[in-house]
Amino acid sequence: MAVEKKKVAIIGAGPVGCAFAVRLVKSGHDITIVGRGQRLANLEENGGIQTKKSEKATEISKTPVKAVRSLDTAQPWDLVLLTITEHQFDEPLFATLKACPKTTQILFMFNTFASLDKYFDVLGKERCIMGFPAIMAFFYDGALVHKFLSFGQITIISSPEWRSIFSSAEIACVHEPDMQSWLRTHAAMVVGFQSAAVAAAKRKSGVTWAEAQLSAGAAREGCALVKKLGNSITPKFIYYLGVAAPSFVLTGLFWILTRVPAFRNNPQALPNWEREMLGLAESIIGAAPSDDDVRLISQLKSKYV
């Protein structure tokens, strides 16, 4: 059964936004990318997105896609997909999204610990879809290399309709109705995971046990805050790893992971993961009822600022 053609605007011309564009264009949808700076210039110069299968591949293909500097709010968009980070949201962007047709749905794909009500209150809860992309994507010599994960953690989304549309575009995807709990749990664990990775990348060796303890302690502290705020640890296996298990289990996991060269040498660790980790730490601290709830997370953040 053919999928109805959708008109989609993607805000964010980074690797994730371009990866979604490639898959959706190939599935027959009408895609426009809203970008800026050099990435927009590259899209305009190339007439689309240049891709290759791996870093070592020599064959480059091109996916034609329209690239613009600003979103035309008069267009009948079915979906506006945001693949930017939380700190890039500002009042002008909210105003732009609010000006889109009432039938336009808005899909947020980002890490956050903050209450989602701040988006629902401005844009209307019925229009907002929350999700998170499970993808490995980066530009190599100007070409996009990407892979949507299809096992373990895969892309999740709060809309069954768009889950089906993405799945038909070969983006492995599952429906998650409680995105607030999922995002908060994920943010807590990511702060621990990325802080260990960043420390190892800077040192170019595995972290010490004390450093692994701090990263694991921050993740467990974040999970405790998730529950204190009335949400659930989601998915369930994180509860067993980050709450029920003895603290040395998560500490040991981080300690071991940083001794894997592919983990600590990940090109995303510096500076992307450090910036993302600090933003998430700030998001968690901002949502905490008291300083005692985020003592370890604050300590961890202070090491990098």
Secondary structure, DSSP 8 states (H G I E B T S, - for coil): ------EEEEE--SHHHHHHHHHHHHTT-EEEEE--HHHHHHHHHHTEEEE-SSTT----EEEE-EEESS--TTS--SEEEE-S-GGG--HHHHHHHHHS-TT-EEEEES---S-THHHHHHH-GGGEEEEE--EEEEEETTEEEEEE--SSS-EEES-HHHHHHHHHTT--EEE-S-HHHHHHHHHHHHHHHHHHHHHHHHHTS---HHHHHHHHHHHHHHHHHHHHTT---SSHHHHIIIIIS-HHHHHHHHHHHTTSHHHHT-TTIIIIIHHHHHHHHHHHHHH-SSGGGGHHHHHHHHTT-
